[in-house]
Amino acid sequence: MTQEATNAELDVAFTNNIVRRGPATTSVNWQLSDSSWRTDHNALYGFAAPAGATHTVTAAPGLLRPGSYDPLDYRLWQGYPTLGSGTPVADNGGRDYFGNPVTTGAAPNIGAYEGPGVPR
């Protein structure tokens, strides 16, 4: 569940993330009351996106082996819609989780992996 409950205005951008509902998860619930909360350019697989979400990928995100404990299994297969469909983020740190450069001038991948798609 994602819940936001405050009277203070928030400036939250939930951007370029992969969220995949696992087989044991029974429900996903978004409780977002702040109009400043932005959900944009995410891959949300196996559940409905929150109201107001934009540029959402709902197809399988193409993770190599989701559910694994090995971070390398969270790279992306070639040919999946998460490759190159994110949006540039200012002050992104310059590198992804795996050390690949993250550009600010082109559409990045959605998720923690910015490298090329892994061939099958």
N, CA, C and O atoms as a GROMACS GRO file, in nm:
protein
  480
    1MET      N    1   0.084  -0.116   0.000
    1MET     CA    2   0.000   0.000   0.000
    1MET      C    3   0.089   0.123   0.000
    1MET      O    4   0.189   0.127   0.071
    2THR      N    5   0.054   0.222  -0.078
    2THR     CA    6   0.118   0.352  -0.076
    2THR      C    7   0.017   0.448  -0.016
    2THR      O    8  -0.092   0.466  -0.071
    3GLN      N    9   0.053   0.508   0.093
    3GLN     CA   10  -0.040   0.597   0.162
    3GLN      C   11   0.030   0.728   0.192
    3GLN      O   12   0.141   0.730   0.245
    4GLU      N   13  -0.036   0.836   0.160
    4GLU     CA   14   0.013   0.970   0.190
    4GLU      C   15  -0.098   1.037   0.268
    4GLU      O   16  -0.210   1.052   0.219
    5ALA      N   17  -0.068   1.076   0.389
    5ALA     CA   18  -0.171   1.136   0.474
    5ALA      C   19  -0.108   1.250   0.554
    5ALA      O   20  -0.051   1.229   0.661
    6THR      N   21  -0.120   1.369   0.502
    6THR     CA   22  -0.070   1.487   0.570
    6THR      C   23  -0.145   1.608   0.518
    6THR      O   24  -0.196   1.606   0.406
    7ASN      N   25  -0.151   1.711   0.598
    7ASN     CA   26  -0.212   1.835   0.552
    7ASN      C   27  -0.110   1.924   0.482
    7ASN      O   28  -0.148   2.019   0.414
    8ALA      N   29   0.017   1.893   0.497
    8ALA     CA   30   0.122   1.971   0.432
    8ALA      C   31   0.128   1.936   0.284
    8ALA      O   32   0.112   1.820   0.246
    9GLU      N   33   0.152   2.036   0.200
    9GLU     CA   34   0.166   2.010   0.058
    9GLU      C   35   0.301   1.943   0.034
    9GLU      O   36   0.404   1.990   0.082
   10LEU      N   37   0.300   1.835  -0.040
   10LEU     CA   38   0.421   1.760  -0.070
   10LEU      C   39   0.465   1.789  -0.213
   10LEU      O   40   0.383   1.823  -0.298
   11ASP      N   41   0.592   1.775  -0.238
   11ASP     CA   42   0.644   1.787  -0.373
   11ASP      C   43   0.714   1.656  -0.405
   11ASP      O   44   0.837   1.648  -0.404
   12VAL      N   45   0.635   1.552  -0.432
   12VAL     CA   46   0.687   1.418  -0.454
   12VAL      C   47   0.669   1.381  -0.601
   12VAL      O   48   0.561   1.396  -0.657
   13ALA      N   49   0.777   1.333  -0.662
   13ALA     CA   50   0.771   1.281  -0.798
   13ALA      C   51   0.813   1.135  -0.793
   13ALA      O   52   0.930   1.104  -0.770
   14PHE      N   53   0.719   1.045  -0.813
   14PHE     CA   54   0.744   0.901  -0.820
   14PHE      C   55   0.763   0.871  -0.968
   14PHE      O   56   0.665   0.855  -1.041
   15THR      N   57   0.890   0.864  -1.012
   15THR     CA   58   0.922   0.864  -1.154
   15THR      C   59   1.023   0.756  -1.189
   15THR      O   60   1.118   0.732  -1.114
   16ASN      N   61   1.002   0.690  -1.303
   16ASN     CA   62   1.097   0.592  -1.361
   16ASN      C   63   1.116   0.468  -1.273
   16ASN      O   64   1.226   0.414  -1.266
   17ASN      N   65   1.013   0.424  -1.207
   17ASN     CA   66   1.021   0.307  -1.120
   17ASN      C   67   0.950   0.187  -1.183
   17ASN      O   68   0.856   0.203  -1.261
   18ILE      N   69   0.995   0.067  -1.147
   18ILE     CA   70   0.924  -0.056  -1.180
   18ILE      C   71   0.864  -0.108  -1.051
   18ILE      O   72   0.935  -0.131  -0.953
   19VAL      N   73   0.733  -0.127  -1.052
   19VAL     CA   74   0.664  -0.187  -0.938
   19VAL      C   75   0.585  -0.305  -0.995
   19VAL      O   76   0.499  -0.288  -1.082
   20ARG      N   77   0.614  -0.421  -0.944
   20ARG     CA   78   0.553  -0.544  -0.995
   20ARG      C   79   0.486  -0.616  -0.880
   20ARG      O   80   0.551  -0.647  -0.780
   21ARG      N   81   0.360  -0.642  -0.894
   21ARG     CA   82   0.288  -0.716  -0.789
   21ARG      C   83   0.328  -0.862  -0.795
   21ARG      O   84   0.318  -0.926  -0.900
   22GLY      N   85   0.372  -0.914  -0.682
   22GLY     CA   86   0.412  -1.054  -0.674
   22GLY      C   87   0.292  -1.145  -0.663
   22GLY      O   88   0.181  -1.099  -0.636
   23PRO      N   89   0.312  -1.274  -0.685
   23PRO     CA   90   0.201  -1.369  -0.683
   23PRO      C   91   0.133  -1.381  -0.548
   23PRO      O   92   0.016  -1.418  -0.542
   24ALA      N   93   0.203  -1.352  -0.438
   24ALA     CA   94   0.143  -1.365  -0.305
   24ALA      C   95   0.073  -1.237  -0.259
   24ALA      O   96   0.008  -1.236  -0.155
   25THR      N   97   0.086  -1.130  -0.337
   25THR     CA   98   0.023  -1.004  -0.300
   25THR      C   99  -0.123  -1.008  -0.338
   25THR      O  100  -0.157  -1.038  -0.452
   26THR      N  101  -0.210  -0.977  -0.244
   26THR     CA  102  -0.353  -0.985  -0.272
   26THR      C  103  -0.411  -0.855  -0.325
   26THR      O  104  -0.508  -0.857  -0.400
   27SER      N  105  -0.353  -0.742  -0.286
   27SER     CA  106  -0.408  -0.615  -0.336
   27SER      C  107  -0.301  -0.506  -0.333
   27SER      O  108  -0.201  -0.515  -0.263
   28VAL      N  109  -0.326  -0.404  -0.411
   28VAL     CA  110  -0.242  -0.285  -0.413
   28VAL      C  111  -0.336  -0.168  -0.394
   28VAL      O  112  -0.440  -0.159  -0.460
   29ASN      N  113  -0.300  -0.079  -0.304
   29ASN     CA  114  -0.389   0.032  -0.271
   29ASN      C  115  -0.309   0.161  -0.271
   29ASN      O  116  -0.208   0.172  -0.202
   30TRP      N  117  -0.354   0.259  -0.347
   30TRP     CA  118  -0.292   0.391  -0.348
   30TRP      C  119  -0.385   0.486  -0.275
   30TRP      O  120  -0.501   0.498  -0.312
   31GLN      N  121  -0.336   0.553  -0.173
   31GLN     CA  122  -0.414   0.655  -0.102
   31GLN      C  123  -0.336   0.785  -0.107
   31GLN      O  124  -0.258   0.815  -0.017
   32LEU      N  125  -0.358   0.861  -0.213
   32LEU     CA  126  -0.284   0.984  -0.236
   32LEU      C  127  -0.382   1.101  -0.241
   32LEU      O  128  -0.462   1.111  -0.333
   33SER      N  129  -0.375   1.187  -0.142
   33SER     CA  130  -0.470   1.298  -0.137
   33SER      C  131  -0.406   1.431  -0.178
   33SER      O  132  -0.479   1.528  -0.199
   34ASP      N  133  -0.276   1.438  -0.190
   34ASP     CA  134  -0.208   1.562  -0.223
   34ASP      C  135  -0.197   1.576  -0.374
   34ASP      O  136  -0.141   1.488  -0.440
   35SER      N  137  -0.248   1.684  -0.428
   35SER     CA  138  -0.244   1.704  -0.574
   35SER      C  139  -0.103   1.729  -0.625
   35SER      O  140  -0.080   1.724  -0.746
   36SER      N  141  -0.007   1.756  -0.537
   36SER     CA  142   0.132   1.778  -0.579
   36SER      C  143   0.208   1.647  -0.601
   36SER      O  144   0.316   1.648  -0.659
   37TRP      N  145   0.153   1.533  -0.555
   37TRP     CA  146   0.217   1.403  -0.574
   37TRP      C  147   0.204   1.366  -0.721
   37TRP      O  148   0.094   1.361  -0.774
   38ARG      N  149   0.318   1.341  -0.787
   38ARG     CA  150   0.318   1.306  -0.929
   38ARG      C  151   0.367   1.163  -0.948
   38ARG      O  152   0.470   1.124  -0.893
   39THR      N  153   0.293   1.086  -1.024
   39THR     CA  154   0.330   0.949  -1.060
   39THR      C  155   0.342   0.947  -1.212
   39THR      O  156   0.242   0.952  -1.284
   40ASP      N  157   0.468   0.939  -1.262
   40ASP     CA  158   0.492   0.962  -1.404
   40ASP      C  159   0.603   0.869  -1.455
   40ASP      O  160   0.705   0.850  -1.389
   41HIS      N  161   0.582   0.814  -1.572
   41HIS     CA  162   0.682   0.730  -1.640
   41HIS      C  163   0.726   0.612  -1.552
   41HIS      O  164   0.846   0.592  -1.530
   42ASN      N  165   0.631   0.536  -1.504
   42ASN     CA  166   0.661   0.416  -1.424
   42ASN      C  167   0.608   0.293  -1.496
   42ASN      O  168   0.519   0.303  -1.581
   43ALA      N  169   0.662   0.178  -1.462
   43ALA     CA  170   0.609   0.050  -1.506
   43ALA      C  171   0.537  -0.009  -1.386
   43ALA      O  172   0.601  -0.046  -1.287
   44LEU      N  173   0.406  -0.018  -1.394
   44LEU     CA  174   0.324  -0.070  -1.285
   44LEU      C  175   0.255  -0.194  -1.339
   44LEU      O  176   0.161  -0.186  -1.418
   45TYR      N  177   0.303  -0.310  -1.295
   45TYR     CA  178   0.261  -0.437  -1.355
   45TYR      C  179   0.183  -0.522  -1.256
   45TYR      O  180   0.229  -0.549  -1.145
   46GLY      N  181   0.065  -0.563  -1.298
   46GLY     CA  182  -0.016  -0.654  -1.217
   46GLY      C  183  -0.118  -0.585  -1.128
   46GLY      O  184  -0.181  -0.649  -1.045
   47PHE      N  185  -0.135  -0.455  -1.146
   47PHE     CA  186  -0.234  -0.380  -1.068
   47PHE      C  187  -0.263  -0.248  -1.138
   47PHE      O  188  -0.190  -0.208  -1.229
   48ALA      N  189  -0.367  -0.182  -1.096
   48ALA     CA  190  -0.407  -0.055  -1.157
   48ALA      C  191  -0.320   0.060  -1.107
   48ALA      O  192  -0.283   0.065  -0.990
   49ALA      N  193  -0.289   0.150  -1.197
   49ALA     CA  194  -0.213   0.270  -1.162
   49ALA      C  195  -0.302   0.364  -1.080
   49ALA      O  196  -0.425   0.360  -1.094
   50PRO      N  197  -0.242   0.447  -0.997
   50PRO     CA  198  -0.323   0.543  -0.922
   50PRO      C  199  -0.384   0.647  -1.015
   50PRO      O  200  -0.333   0.670  -1.125
   51ALA      N  201  -0.492   0.708  -0.972
   51ALA     CA  202  -0.555   0.814  -1.050
   51ALA      C  203  -0.453   0.924  -1.075
   51ALA      O  204  -0.376   0.961  -0.986
   52GLY      N  205  -0.451   0.975  -1.196
   52GLY     CA  206  -0.361   1.083  -1.230
   52GLY      C  207  -0.224   1.039  -1.278
   52GLY      O  208  -0.144   1.124  -1.318
   53ALA      N  209  -0.194   0.910  -1.275
   53ALA     CA  210  -0.064   0.862  -1.323
   53ALA      C  211  -0.054   0.887  -1.473
   53ALA      O  212  -0.152   0.871  -1.546
   54THR      N  213   0.065   0.926  -1.518
   54THR     CA  214   0.085   0.954  -1.660
   54THR      C  215   0.200   0.870  -1.714
   54THR      O  216   0.292   0.833  -1.642
   55HIS      N  217   0.192   0.841  -1.844
   55HIS     CA  218   0.296   0.767  -1.916
   55HIS      C  219   0.330   0.634  -1.847
   55HIS      O  220   0.447   0.601  -1.830
   56THR      N  221   0.228   0.562  -1.808
   56THR     CA  222   0.247   0.436  -1.734
   56THR      C  223   0.260   0.318  -1.830
   56THR      O  224   0.178   0.302  -1.920
   57VAL      N  225   0.362   0.237  -1.809
   57VAL     CA  226   0.379   0.111  -1.882
   57VAL      C  227   0.309   0.004  -1.798
   57VAL      O  228   0.340  -0.013  -1.681
   58THR      N  229   0.214  -0.069  -1.858
   58THR     CA  230   0.141  -0.172  -1.785
   58THR      C  231   0.178  -0.313  -1.831
   58THR      O  232   0.134  -0.411  -1.770
   59ALA      N  233   0.256  -0.324  -1.937
   59ALA     CA  234   0.300  -0.455  -1.986
   59ALA      C  235   0.409  -0.508  -1.892
   59ALA      O  236   0.463  -0.434  -1.810
   60ALA      N  237   0.440  -0.636  -1.905
   60ALA     CA  238   0.549  -0.695  -1.827
   60ALA      C  239   0.674  -0.610  -1.846
   60ALA      O  240   0.709  -0.575  -1.959
   61PRO      N  241   0.743  -0.575  -1.737
   61PRO     CA  242   0.856  -0.483  -1.747
   61PRO      C  243   0.983  -0.544  -1.806
   61PRO      O  244   1.072  -0.469  -1.846
   62GLY      N  245   0.994  -0.675  -1.814
   62GLY     CA  246   1.110  -0.737  -1.874
   62GLY      C  247   1.227  -0.758  -1.780
   62GLY      O  248   1.342  -0.761  -1.825
   63LEU      N  249   1.200  -0.771  -1.652
   63LEU     CA  250   1.307  -0.803  -1.557
   63LEU      C  251   1.358  -0.944  -1.586
   63LEU      O  252   1.278  -1.034  -1.614
   64LEU      N  253   1.489  -0.965  -1.579
   64LEU     CA  254   1.545  -1.095  -1.613
   64LEU      C  255   1.486  -1.208  -1.529
   64LEU      O  256   1.435  -1.305  -1.584
   65ARG      N  257   1.492  -1.196  -1.399
   65ARG     CA  258   1.438  -1.299  -1.309
   65ARG      C  259   1.380  -1.231  -1.186
   65ARG      O  260   1.444  -1.229  -1.080
   66PRO      N  261   1.259  -1.175  -1.198
   66PRO     CA  262   1.200  -1.108  -1.083
   66PRO      C  263   1.181  -1.203  -0.965
   66PRO      O  264   1.147  -1.320  -0.983
   67GLY      N  265   1.202  -1.152  -0.846
   67GLY     CA  266   1.189  -1.233  -0.725
   67GLY      C  267   1.322  -1.287  -0.677
   67GLY      O  268   1.330  -1.342  -0.568
   68SER      N  269   1.426  -1.272  -0.758
   68SER     CA  270   1.559  -1.320  -0.723
   68SER      C  271   1.622  -1.228  -0.618
   68SER      O  272   1.579  -1.114  -0.601
   69TYR      N  273   1.722  -1.278  -0.549
   69TYR     CA  274   1.799  -1.197  -0.455
   69TYR      C  275   1.922  -1.136  -0.520
   69TYR      O  276   1.990  -1.055  -0.457
   70ASP      N  277   1.952  -1.172  -0.643
   70ASP     CA  278   2.070  -1.123  -0.713
   70ASP      C  279   2.034  -0.995  -0.789
   70ASP      O  280   1.947  -1.000  -0.877
   71PRO      N  281   2.098  -0.882  -0.759
   71PRO     CA  282   2.066  -0.758  -0.830
   71PRO      C  283   2.081  -0.768  -0.982
   71PRO      O  284   2.009  -0.700  -1.055
   72LEU      N  285   2.171  -0.853  -1.031
   72LEU     CA  286   2.188  -0.868  -1.175
   72LEU      C  287   2.061  -0.920  -1.243
   72LEU      O  288   2.041  -0.898  -1.362
   73ASP      N  289   1.977  -0.987  -1.168
   73ASP     CA  290   1.852  -1.039  -1.223
   73ASP      C  291   1.745  -0.932  -1.243
   73ASP      O  292   1.637  -0.960  -1.293
   74TYR      N  293   1.777  -0.809  -1.204
   74TYR     CA  294   1.684  -0.697  -1.221
   74TYR      C  295   1.724  -0.607  -1.337
   74TYR      O  296   1.673  -0.495  -1.351
   75ARG      N  297   1.816  -0.656  -1.421
   75ARG     CA  298   1.841  -0.590  -1.547
   75ARG      C  299   1.723  -0.620  -1.639
   75ARG      O  300   1.634  -0.696  -1.602
   76LEU      N  301   1.722  -0.561  -1.759
   76LEU     CA  302   1.607  -0.572  -1.848
   76LEU      C  303   1.640  -0.651  -1.975
   76LEU      O  304   1.748  -0.636  -2.032
   77TRP      N  305   1.545  -0.734  -2.016
   77TRP     CA  306   1.559  -0.807  -2.141
   77TRP      C  307   1.543  -0.711  -2.258
   77TRP      O  308   1.477  -0.608  -2.247
   78GLN      N  309   1.605  -0.745  -2.371
   78GLN     CA  310   1.584  -0.672  -2.496
   78GLN      C  311   1.438  -0.677  -2.534
   78GLN      O  312   1.368  -0.775  -2.507
   79GLY      N  313   1.391  -0.569  -2.599
   79GLY     CA  314   1.258  -0.569  -2.658
   79GLY      C  315   1.144  -0.535  -2.564
   79GLY      O  316   1.028  -0.541  -2.605
   80TYR      N  317   1.171  -0.500  -2.440
   80TYR     CA  318   1.063  -0.468  -2.346
   80TYR      C  319   1.038  -0.318  -2.340
   80TYR      O  320   1.131  -0.240  -2.361
   81PRO      N  321   0.914  -0.277  -2.313
   81PRO     CA  322   0.878  -0.135  -2.320
   81PRO      C  323   0.940  -0.047  -2.211
   81PRO      O  324   0.925   0.075  -2.217
   82THR      N  325   1.008  -0.103  -2.115
   82THR     CA  326   1.073  -0.022  -2.012
   82THR      C  327   1.205   0.037  -2.062
   82THR      O  328   1.258   0.130  -2.001
   83LEU      N  329   1.259  -0.017  -2.170
   83LEU     CA  330   1.385   0.034  -2.226
   83LEU      C  331   1.361   0.165  -2.298
   83LEU      O  332   1.284   0.170  -2.394
   84GLY      N  333   1.426   0.271  -2.253
   84GLY     CA  334   1.417   0.400  -2.321
   84GLY      C  335   1.284   0.471  -2.310
   84GLY      O  336   1.255   0.560  -2.389
   85SER      N  337   1.200   0.433  -2.214
   85SER     CA  338   1.068   0.496  -2.204
   85SER      C  339   1.049   0.576  -2.076
   85SER      O  340   0.937   0.615  -2.042
   86GLY      N  341   1.157   0.601  -2.004
   86GLY     CA  342   1.150   0.687  -1.886
   86GLY      C  343   1.158   0.833  -1.924
   86GLY      O  344   1.150   0.868  -2.042
   87THR      N  345   1.173   0.918  -1.827
   87THR     CA  346   1.189   1.061  -1.851
   87THR      C  347   1.314   1.109  -1.779
   87THR      O  348   1.342   1.065  -1.668
   88PRO      N  349   1.390   1.198  -1.841
   88PRO     CA  350   1.510   1.248  -1.775
   88PRO      C  351   1.478   1.312  -1.640
   88PRO      O  352   1.376   1.379  -1.624
   89VAL      N  353   1.566   1.289  -1.544
   89VAL     CA  354   1.551   1.344  -1.409
   89VAL      C  355   1.676   1.426  -1.378
   89VAL      O  356   1.788   1.376  -1.388
   90ALA      N  357   1.657   1.551  -1.340
   90ALA     CA  358   1.770   1.636  -1.304
   90ALA      C  359   1.838   1.582  -1.178
   90ALA      O  360   1.772   1.522  -1.093
   91ASP      N  361   1.967   1.602  -1.168
   91ASP     CA  362   2.043   1.559  -1.049
   91ASP      C  363   2.023   1.411  -1.020
   91ASP      O  364   1.998   1.373  -0.906
   92ASN      N  365   2.034   1.327  -1.125
   92ASN     CA  366   2.008   1.184  -1.112
   92ASN      C  367   2.126   1.104  -1.056
   92ASN      O  368   2.117   0.982  -1.044
   93GLY      N  369   2.235   1.171  -1.022
   93GLY     CA  370   2.351   1.101  -0.967
   93GLY      C  371   2.451   1.054  -1.071
   93GLY      O  372   2.564   1.018  -1.037
   94GLY      N  373   2.409   1.053  -1.198
   94GLY     CA  374   2.501   1.021  -1.306
   94GLY      C  375   2.523   0.874  -1.338
   94GLY      O  376   2.570   0.842  -1.447
   95ARG      N  377   2.490   0.784  -1.245
   95ARG     CA  378   2.510   0.640  -1.266
   95ARG      C  379   2.390   0.563  -1.212
   95ARG      O  380   2.326   0.605  -1.116
   96ASP      N  381   2.360   0.449  -1.276
   96ASP     CA  382   2.254   0.363  -1.224
   96ASP      C  383   2.310   0.271  -1.115
   96ASP      O  384   2.427   0.283  -1.077
   97TYR      N  385   2.228   0.182  -1.065
   97TYR     CA  386   2.269   0.089  -0.959
   97TYR      C  387   2.391   0.006  -1.000
   97TYR      O  388   2.472  -0.031  -0.916
   98PHE      N  389   2.402  -0.024  -1.129
   98PHE     CA  390   2.507  -0.112  -1.179
   98PHE      C  391   2.631  -0.036  -1.227
   98PHE      O  392   2.727  -0.098  -1.273
   99GLY      N  393   2.630   0.097  -1.216
   99GLY     CA  394   2.744   0.178  -1.258
   99GLY      C  395   2.736   0.231  -1.400
   99GLY      O  396   2.827   0.300  -1.445
  100ASN      N  397   2.627   0.200  -1.472
  100ASN     CA  398   2.609   0.252  -1.607
  100ASN      C  399   2.578   0.401  -1.601
  100ASN      O  400   2.508   0.446  -1.510
  101PRO      N  401   2.628   0.479  -1.698
  101PRO     CA  402   2.595   0.622  -1.699
  101PRO      C  403   2.447   0.645  -1.727
  101PRO      O  404   2.385   0.574  -1.805
  102VAL      N  405   2.393   0.746  -1.660
  102VAL     CA  406   2.253   0.786  -1.681
  102VAL      C  407   2.257   0.925  -1.745
  102VAL      O  408   2.310   1.019  -1.686
  103THR      N  409   2.202   0.935  -1.861
  103THR     CA  410   2.202   1.062  -1.933
  103THR      C  411   2.089   1.152  -1.887
  103THR      O  412   1.987   1.105  -1.837
  104THR      N  413   2.107   1.282  -1.905
  104THR     CA  414   1.997   1.375  -1.879
  104THR      C  415   1.940   1.426  -2.010
  104THR      O  416   1.841   1.499  -2.010
  105GLY      N  417   2.001   1.389  -2.123
  105GLY     CA  418   1.957   1.441  -2.251
  105GLY      C  419   1.869   1.348  -2.332
  105GLY      O  420   1.814   1.390  -2.434
  106ALA      N  421   1.853   1.225  -2.291
  106ALA     CA  422   1.771   1.128  -2.365
  106ALA      C  423   1.682   1.053  -2.267
  106ALA      O  424   1.708   1.053  -2.146
  107ALA      N  425   1.580   0.990  -2.319
  107ALA     CA  426   1.490   0.912  -2.233
  107ALA      C  427   1.564   0.792  -2.175
  107ALA      O  428   1.615   0.709  -2.250
  108PRO      N  429   1.571   0.783  -2.042
  108PRO     CA  430   1.637   0.668  -1.979
  108PRO      C  431   1.544   0.547  -1.977
  108PRO      O  432   1.428   0.555  -2.015
  109ASN      N  433   1.598   0.436  -1.930
  109ASN     CA  434   1.513   0.320  -1.903
  109ASN      C  435   1.430   0.348  -1.780
  109ASN      O  436   1.464   0.436  -1.700
  110ILE      N  437   1.323   0.275  -1.765
  110ILE     CA  438   1.248   0.274  -1.640
  110ILE      C  439   1.310   0.167  -1.552
  110ILE      O  440   1.336   0.056  -1.598
  111GLY      N  441   1.334   0.198  -1.427
  111GLY     CA  442   1.393   0.104  -1.334
  111GLY      C  443   1.536   0.142  -1.299
  111GLY      O  444   1.583   0.250  -1.336
  112ALA      N  445   1.604   0.054  -1.227
  112ALA     CA  446   1.738   0.082  -1.175
  112ALA      C  447   1.849   0.049  -1.273
  112ALA      O  448   1.966   0.072  -1.243
  113TYR      N  449   1.815  -0.004  -1.390
  113TYR     CA  450   1.914  -0.048  -1.489
  113TYR      C  451   1.910   0.042  -1.611
  113TYR      O  452   1.806   0.052  -1.677
  114GLU      N  453   2.021   0.108  -1.641
  114GLU     CA  454   2.026   0.199  -1.756
  114GLU      C  455   2.104   0.140  -1.874
  114GLU      O  456   2.119   0.208  -1.975
  115GLY      N  457   2.152   0.020  -1.863
  115GLY     CA  458   2.227  -0.042  -1.971
  115GLY      C  459   2.137  -0.086  -2.085
  115GLY      O  460   2.015  -0.069  -2.079
  116PRO      N  461   2.199  -0.145  -2.189
  116PRO     CA  462   2.120  -0.196  -2.301
  116PRO      C  463   2.042  -0.321  -2.260
  116PRO      O  464   2.075  -0.386  -2.161
  117GLY      N  465   1.938  -0.352  -2.336
  117GLY     CA  466   1.864  -0.473  -2.309
  117GLY      C  467   1.953  -0.595  -2.320
  117GLY      O  468   2.038  -0.604  -2.409
  118VAL      N  469   1.933  -0.689  -2.231
  118VAL     CA  470   2.012  -0.812  -2.229
  118VAL      C  471   1.953  -0.908  -2.332
  118VAL      O  472   1.832  -0.934  -2.331
  119PRO      N  473   2.038  -0.962  -2.423
  119PRO     CA  474   1.985  -1.056  -2.523
  119PRO      C  475   1.939  -1.186  -2.458
  119PRO      O  476   1.993  -1.229  -2.356
  120ARG      N  477   1.840  -1.247  -2.517
  120ARG     CA  478   1.789  -1.376  -2.467
  120ARG      C  479   1.875  -1.489  -2.515
  120ARG      O  480   1.848  -1.605  -2.484
   0.00000   0.00000   0.00000
